């Protein structure tokens, strides 16, 4: 392997990029565009859910009950009409996600010391969101029930300490660590760096080689004295420089725009991101060995890189929550290791020692990818 030949190919590829402004814009702007599109669109927080309150009791007690929902940041009251048909139509059309129905005699039943049923109709089209809505409703109703029980004990003349002990024999105190405000945007923004760096770089390298195949310029490589390893390395390095720039830009977007805290080692992040980017570029080189057109390279890159990056990286669903087959598939892609590393450096403040396992996995994966690319690329045409 001769450095002179590698640098000559790097210079050639760099000139090709400068002569194609559209391709250069694709390489520099698309990662940032994806960060903004997915960063604002993939929020998992369930807040300000529209709901319809049907109050047949129309009493101060029922109004106070519904006020606990309408003044919560999790719900947004849209109407107080008593027309159930209109409410169901709004639920079917997706204008609201919840209907709270307070029956007649709600206040009278509570005053008499009896339980008063309240019905909650939840849109179950999206099971994940529906389960969260159910938990919010149960939490608010549970809080009101505890307050009623405390009022009952106070009327009995019990001390405040006794009231607290009887109303909450087991007191649960929840504290979120690593993400104190439980904001999904923090974890999504950091994880998106790993997803985007697996989506864009393979397209760059695969399109670059397939473009030469379509134009016939690849035959100059076939008849030259450059080796396979020199060719692959010379092709990867120019795009590695662009991807390294994107690594820093995406870091700035995640921290400054989306507010994701960074508590770990920046050197660990930078090294792992560059290693992951180099691995991602190798996937594109490997893909280019099997296809001859840019369209085919683009489609195959989407299948091999984009879909696994979303489904098996831990961006939307933690890998440990997948079934056995899903966890096995997740371990076959580098995104899982890097997203875990990103969450560790951004939110948990982990450094080199704690991330050694993920770094080792990325090193092994990178070596295997370039070995496959080397074995798949041949300096001869296939008839």
N, C-alpha and C positions, 0 to 999 in steps of 0.2 A: 504494500500500500504506500503510495507516494503522495506527500502533502501537496506538491505542485499541481498534480492532476486534479486533486480534490478542490483546491482553490480556484483553478481554472473553471471547473464546473459550477462552483459557487458564484463566480463572477458572471458567467453566462446566464445562470438562472436569475440572478439579481437584475441584470439588464432586461431579461424577458418580462419580469414583473413591472419594471418602470415603463416599459413600452405598452403595457396593458393597464391603463388607469382603473378600468372597471374591476379587474381581478384584484388590484391592490386595494381598492375600496372594499371589496368583498372580504379581504383578509383583515382589514383594520377596523371596519365599521360594524360588520355583522355581529361579532361577539358582544359589543356594547349594545347593539340593538336588541339582541336576544336577552341580555341582562335586564333591560328596562321592560321589555314585553313580558317576560316570565316573572320578573321580580314584582311587578305590580299586579300581574294576572293570576299568579299562583299563591295568593294568600289563603292560608288555612284557618285564619281567625274567623270565628262565627260571631259577628257583632251587628247590632242595629237590624235584627231580623224583623221584617214587617209582619204584624199580626193584627187580627180582628177580634175585638172583644164584644161578646153578646151578653149583655147584662139584663136578665129578666127580673132581677130583684130591685134594681135601682135604689139601693139603700146606701147610707154612708159607709157601712161595713163592706159592701161589695165594691164600692168605688175605691175605698182604701186598699182592698185586695188587688184590684186591677192596677192601681197606681204603682204598686211594687214592681210590676212588669213594665209599664209605660215609662217609668223614670229610670229604668235600668239601662246600662249601655249595651246590653245584649239584645234588647227588643225595642221596636219602634211601632207605636200604636198608629194604625191607619184609619180605623173607624170604630164607632161605638153603636152602630145600628143594631137592631134586633131582628133583622131579616136573615134567617139562616140560609135561605136559598142564595141570596147575593153573596154571602160569606163563602159558601161552598163553591160558587162560580169563580170567585176570586182565588180560592185555593187551587182549583183545577187549572186556571189560567196562569198560575205561578206568580200572581201579584202579591200574595201573602204566603207565609210558610206555616202559620199557626193560627188556630181559632181557639179562643178561650170562652167557654160557655158557662156562665154563672146561673144556676137555676133559681126559680122563685123561692121565697122563704129562706134565702141564704142567711140573712141576719137573724131571723127568728130561730132557726135551728141552732146556730152557734150560741145565741143567748140562752137557749134551753139546755145547753150542755150536751147537745148531740152533734155528731159529725155532719158536715155539709159537703156533699159531693160537688166537685167541679170537673167538667170535661175539657180535655185538651185534644184537639184534632191536629195532628202534625203531618205535614207533607213528607211522605217517606220515599219520594223519588230518588233522593240521594241518601242512602242509608247512613253514611258517615255523619252528614250534617243533621239528619233526623235524630240520631242518637245523642248528639251534642245538645240539640234543642230540648230533647227529653230530659237530659241531665240538668240543664239550666232551669227548666220548669220545676223539676223535683227539688232542686236546691232552694229555689225561692219559696216554694210551698213548705219545705222542711223548716226553713228559717222562721216562717210565720207560725208554724205549728209549735215550735219551741218557744216563741214569744208568747203565744196563748197559754202554754203550759206554765210558763214563769208567772204570768199574770194571775193564773189560778192559785198558784202556791203563795203569791204575795197576799192575795185576798184572805188566805188562811192564816195570815199573821206570821209566816215563817221568815226567818232572817234571810238576808240576801245571799249569804254563803250557803245556807241550806237550800235555797231556791236554785242556785246554780248547780249544786251537787245532785239534786233530784231531777232537774230538767235535762242535764247532760252528764249522766254517770260516766260516760267515756267521752272525753273532749278531744277531738281531733284537731291538731294544729298543723296546717300544710304550709310548707315553705318551698318555693321553687328555687333550685340552685342552677347555676350556669346560665339560666335565662329567667331572671327574676320576674319580669313582667309577662312571661309566657307568650311572647310575641313570635308568631310563626315566621314573620318577615326576616327576623334575625337569622334563623336557621336556614330558611329558604335562600336568602341572598348569599350566604356563605357556600351553601351546597351548589348553587347555580354555577359557581366558578368551575367546579369539577365537571358538571354536566356540559357546559359550553365548551370547555377545553377538550372534551371528547367528541363534540359535534363538529366543530369547525376545522381543526387541523387535519383530520383525515381527508376532508374534502379538498383541502388545498393541495396536498401532495398527490392524491390520486388524480385530481383534475390536471395537475401540471404534467404528469407523465402521459396520461391518456391524450392530452392535447398534442403532445409530440407524436404519439402513435397515429392520430388522425391526420396530422400534417405530413407525416413521413420523416420528420426530423430525428426520430428514434433510430433510424438506420445509421446515422452518423455515430451513434453510440455503439451500435452493433459492430461496426467495422473498426472502431478505434481500439487503442491499446488499454483503455481504462478498464479496471476490473469491476466485478459486480459490487464488491464492498465499497469501492471508491465512488461508484455511481450513486449508490443508495445514500451514502453519507453526504456527498456533494449536493444531492437533491434535497435532503432534509435540512441542512444547515441554514439556507436562506429563510426558509419558513419557520425555522426554530427562532431566528431573530425576531420575526414578526410576532410569533406566539409569545415570546418572552415579554415583548412590549404589552401585549394583551393581558398577560399575567398581572402586570402592575396596574394597568387601567382598570381591570375588573376588580382588583383589590380596592382601588379608590372608590369605585361605584358602590361596592358592598358596604364600605365603612362610612363614607361621607354622605352618600345619597340615601341608602337604606338604613343607615344607623347601626349596622351590625358591629358589636364590640369586638375588638381584637385584643386578647389577653395573653397569647402565647408567644412563642419565639418566632420573630419575623424571618430569621435566617432559616429556620426549619420549614416555614411556609414557602419561602422562595426556592429553596433547594427541591423540596418535594413537588412544587408546581412546575418547575422547569423539567424535572425528571418525568413527571406525568405528561407534560406537553411533548417531550421527545418520544415517549411511548406512544402517544396519540398520533404523532406524525408517522411513526412506524406502521401503525394500522393502515394508514392511507397508502403507504408504499406497498404493503402486502396486498391490499385490494387492487392496486393498479396492475399487479401481475396477472390477474384473472380476467380483466376487462380491456376492451380496446377503444371504447367511446367515452366521451365525457359524461353523457347522460347516464350510461350504465354505471360509471364510477360514482356519480352523485347518488343514484338510487341505492347502490350497494353500501355506500357510506352511511346513508340514513338508516338502513336496516341493521348494519353491523354496529354502528356507534350510537345513533340518536335514541333508538328504542330501548336498548339495554340501559343507556344512561338515565333515562327517565324512570324505568320500571324497577331496576335492580341496583340503584345507587344509594337508596335511602333518602332520596329527595322528598318523595311523597309518603312512602310507608317505610318505617324502620325495617331493616333486613331481618331482625330477630322476630318480627311479626309475620313474616312470610311463612308459607308452608315449607316442608322439607325440600321439595323440588325447586321452589323459588329461591331458597337459601343456597342451594347447590349452584343454580344458575348465576346468582349474584356473585359468588366467589370466582366465577370464570371471567369476570370483567373487571378492569382496573378501577372503574368509577367508584365501586363500593369502598375500596381501600382509601382512595383519595378523599372522598366525601367524609368518611370517618375521621381522616386526618384533619380536614378542614374544620369540622365541628370541634375537634379537640383543640386546635390552635386558636380558633376564633372565640369559642364560648367557654371552654374549660381551662384555658391557659396552659395547655400541655406543651412540653418541649421535646427535645431530641430523644431523651431516654424513653419517655412514655410512648412515643410514636415509632419506635424502632421496628416493631412488627409490621406496621403498614408500609414503612419505607423499604423494608426488605422485600415485601410482597411486590411493590412497584418495581424494584430493581430486577427481580426475577421475571416479572411480566415483560419488562422492557427488553431484556435479553432474549426471551422466547419469541417476542414479536419480530425483532430484527433478524433472528435466526430463520424464522419462517419466511420473512421477506427476502432474505438472501437465497434461501433454497428455492423459492418460487420464481425468482427473476432469472431469466436466461438470455444470454446475448446471441439469440438466434430467433428467427421467425418460425412460427408454427403454421404449417399448411393445413 
